[in-house]
Structures are given as C-alpha cells and as structure tokens.
Amino acid sequence: MGAIFWIKRFLQAGVPLFAILAAVEWFKGSTRKEDYISAAVWALIAAGIFTYTAWRRFRNAMSCAACESVATSYKDKHAKK
C-alpha cells in the first residue's frame, strides 16, 4: 500500500474527527479561534496515532481483522491492473 493510501486513510480519520470536535466547541458556546485550533490539533494527533498504528500492523503483518480486510480489498483492486 502506497503513500496515497495512507494519506487518504489519515484524512478519512482526521477530517470527521475535526468536524466532531469543532461542533462540540460550537455547541459549548466557544467560538474563539483558539478553540478551533485546539480541535484541529487534537484531530491531527488522534488521526496520526490511528494511521500509524494501522501502518505498523500492516508492515509487521500483525493479525488484525480490519487490517486484513483492507489489505485483501487493496490486493484485489490492484491485482486487476
């Protein structure tokens, strides 16, 4: 799996998480710029941990049901080319 796959996976984790955290700040009534920057930083950190863990499991061939299904679908998709 190439870098584009892992970047997409990072964005698929980070963008919704940022939206959730920003919505929580908005519902709390906090609309300062710092609150949204904090939400963005936490989303980046969490998405980074999530993506790094998945990448490490993939690289070390560790057993993981979610990772195995992603790897299988990736192989099936790119085997046809």
C-alpha positions as CSV (number, residue, x, y, z in Angstrom):
1,M,0.0,0.0,0.0
2,G,1.4,3.3,-1.1
3,A,1.7,6.7,0.5
4,I,-1.5,7.9,-1.2
5,F,-3.5,5.1,0.5
6,W,-2.2,6.1,4.0
7,I,-2.7,9.8,3.3
8,K,-6.3,9.1,2.4
9,R,-6.7,7.0,5.5
10,F,-5.3,9.8,7.6
11,L,-7.7,12.3,6.1
12,Q,-10.6,10.0,6.5
13,A,-9.9,9.8,10.2
14,G,-8.9,13.4,10.8
15,V,-11.5,15.4,8.9
16,P,-14.6,13.8,10.6
17,L,-12.9,14.0,13.9
18,F,-12.1,17.7,13.5
19,A,-15.8,18.3,12.5
20,I,-17.0,16.5,15.6
21,L,-14.6,18.3,17.9
22,A,-15.4,21.7,16.3
23,A,-19.1,21.0,16.6
24,V,-18.6,20.2,20.3
25,E,-16.8,23.5,20.8
26,W,-19.5,25.4,18.9
27,F,-22.3,23.7,21.0
28,K,-20.5,24.7,24.2
29,G,-20.6,28.3,23.0
30,S,-16.9,28.6,22.5
31,T,-16.3,30.3,19.2
32,R,-12.8,31.6,19.7
33,K,-10.1,30.8,17.2
34,E,-8.0,29.0,19.8
35,D,-10.8,26.5,20.4
36,Y,-11.0,25.5,16.8
37,I,-7.2,25.3,16.5
38,S,-7.2,23.1,19.6
39,A,-9.8,20.9,17.9
40,A,-7.7,20.7,14.8
41,V,-4.5,19.8,16.8
42,W,-6.3,17.0,18.7
43,A,-7.8,15.7,15.4
44,L,-4.4,15.6,13.8
45,I,-2.9,13.8,16.8
46,A,-5.6,11.2,17.0
47,A,-5.6,10.6,13.3
48,G,-1.9,10.3,13.3
49,I,-2.0,7.7,16.1
50,F,-4.7,5.8,14.3
51,T,-2.9,5.8,10.9
52,Y,0.5,5.0,12.4
53,T,-1.0,2.0,14.3
54,A,-2.7,0.6,11.2
55,W,0.5,1.2,9.1
56,R,2.6,-0.6,11.8
57,R,0.3,-3.5,11.9
58,F,0.3,-3.8,8.1
59,R,4.1,-3.6,7.9
60,N,4.7,-6.2,10.7
61,A,1.9,-8.4,9.3
62,M,0.2,-8.5,12.7
63,S,-3.2,-10.1,12.9
64,C,-6.0,-7.5,12.7
65,A,-9.4,-8.2,11.3
66,A,-9.8,-4.7,10.0
67,C,-6.3,-4.5,8.5
68,E,-6.7,-7.9,6.8
69,S,-9.9,-6.8,5.1
70,V,-8.3,-3.6,3.9
71,A,-5.2,-5.5,2.7
72,T,-7.4,-8.1,0.9
73,S,-9.5,-5.4,-0.9
74,Y,-6.4,-3.5,-1.8
75,K,-4.8,-6.5,-3.3
76,D,-8.0,-7.4,-5.2
77,K,-8.3,-3.9,-6.5
78,H,-4.7,-3.6,-7.7
79,A,-4.4,-7.2,-9.0
80,K,-6.8,-6.4,-11.9
81,K,-4.5,-3.7,-13.3
